[in-house]
């Protein structure tokens, strides 16, 4: 359910853009959609997760700049800024504190050696850097219409690719065990 709610602002943005062909109206809708996402998350869980907070503030700042200066390039940088902030947080967690962010988020679902947690953390951080760079390649080398389509499909495709790569990495290393899968299912059931 949470993953679906995360895509509502993007789906609204894309739908409004292709209906109106106006990036500024679509930007307003994106900003309103993200505000709705924050409200739904707060009502459902009693808190707003850091990931959502980062996306909210970057969207408000760059979306606001897009509207204020009537320049869509601010908005086109939003996915890159978000991805690079996530990458920086993952890289920093590798060296600051007792455990990296990936381990902190997933240790309740799966037990892994520290070396594997480190590899996952660095792999996802690198993935966020690449996703941010790819967004800029699309933003500067393709039409606005193509970038809007990429924002919907590309972000989802990159995330799914990294999830599959993570599962393959863990499976090939022999780290996926029945008890871990049961823990993951129990955790998912508890969230619902």
N, C-alpha and C positions, 0 to 999 in steps of 0.2 A: 504494500500500500504506500509506504513512504517513498519508494522509488518512483511510483506513478505520480505522486504529488510533486516530486522534483521536476518532472517533465511538463507539468501543466503550463508554467509561464512560457516555456520555449514553444510548446504547441500553439498557445494563444498568439505569441509573437509571429510565428511563421504563418498561421492562418490569416491573421489581420494584415500582415504584409502582402501576402499574395492576393487578398481580397481588395485591399485599398491601393496597393503599389506605393504606399507612403511609409517610409522608414520612420518618420517622426511619430505618426500615430501608432505604429507598431511598437516603437520604443516606450511610449506611454503605457500601452497595454502590457508590455513586458514588465515594466516597473510595478504596475498595479498587480499583475500576476504574482510577482515575487513577494509583494506585501501580503497577498492572500496566502501564499505558501507559508510565510512566517506565521501568520495568524493560525492557520490550520495546524501547523506543527506545534505551536504553543498550546492550543486547546487540546490536542490529542495527547501530548506527552508532558505538558506542564513546563516545557522549556524549549528554547530554540538552540539547536545544535550549532557548534562552531562552523562547520562546513556551510550551513545555511546562512549564518551571520556574515561570513566572508563573501558569499555570493550576493547577499542582500546589499552590503555596503559598496561593493565594487559596481553592482548594477545601478545603485542610486547615484554614485559619483559619476560614472562614465555615461550612464543614461541621461543624467541631469546635464552634463557637459554637452552631450549630443544635442539636446533640446535647446540649451542656452546659446550655444555657438552655431547651431544649425549645421553641424558637421558630423556625419555618420561615422567618421574614422574613430571617434572616441568609443562608440558602441562596438565597432569591429574589433577593437583591442580588448574588450571585456573578457572573452574566453581565454585569451592569452594571459592576461593579468591574473585571472582566477587560477588557471593551471599552474602558472609560475609561482604563485603564492603557496599553493598546495605542495609543489615540488620543494620550495624553500623550507616549508615546515617539516617535510619528510627528511630532507637532507640534514636539517638542524637537529632533528630528534635522534639522528644517528650518533651525534656527538655530544648532545646535551641531555642530561637525565640518565635514568637507569635503564630505560628500554625505549626502543623506537616506536613511532606512532602505529605502524602496522601491527606490531606485536600487542600494543596497548589496546587496539581495537578488536583484534581477533583471537587473542590468547584464550578467551573463555570458550571459543568454538573448536580450537585445534591446538595440539601440543607439537611444537617444533623445536629443533636445536637452534641456539642463538645464531649460528652461521646462516641458517635458512631464513630466519626472521630478517637478518641483515640484508641478505640477497633480495628478499621480497620488498623490503623498504626501499632499497636503492633502485630496484627495478621499477617500482611504481613511481618513484620520484623522477627517474629518467623518462618514464612514459609521460608524465605530466609536462616535462620540459619539451619533449617532442610534440605533444599535442598542442602546446602553446605556439611552438614554431610553425607547425603545419597550419594552424589557424591564420597566422600572418601571411604565409605563402598564398593561401586561398584569398584572404582579404585584399592583398596587393596585386594579385595576378589574374583574378577572375571577376566577373560581374557581381554586383550587389545581390542579384537574384540567386546566383550560384552560391554565394556565401551564406545566404539565408537558408537555402536548402541544405548546405553542408552543416550548418549549425544544428539542424535537427537530426540529420542522418549521421553525419561524421562523428559528432560527440558520442552518440550511442554506439556506433560501430567501434570506435577506439576503446571505449570502456568494455564492451563485450570481448573484444580481441584481447585486452589485458587480463580480463577475468579467465578466459579460456587458457591463455598462456600461463597464468598462475596455477590453474588446476592441472595442466599438463606437467608443469615443473614439479609440482608436489606429487603427482602420481608417478612420474618417472623416478623421482627420488625415493619412492616408497613411503611417503609421509601421510598419505590418506589412509586412515584406518577406520574400521567400522564404528569404533567408539567415538571417534571424532565426528563422523557423519551423524551419529545419534545425538551428540551434544549440539551440533549445529541445528538439527531439526528441532530439538527441545527448545533451544534459544529462539528459533523462528516462531514456534508455537506460543511461547511465552509473550512475544511481542504482539501477537494478535489477540 
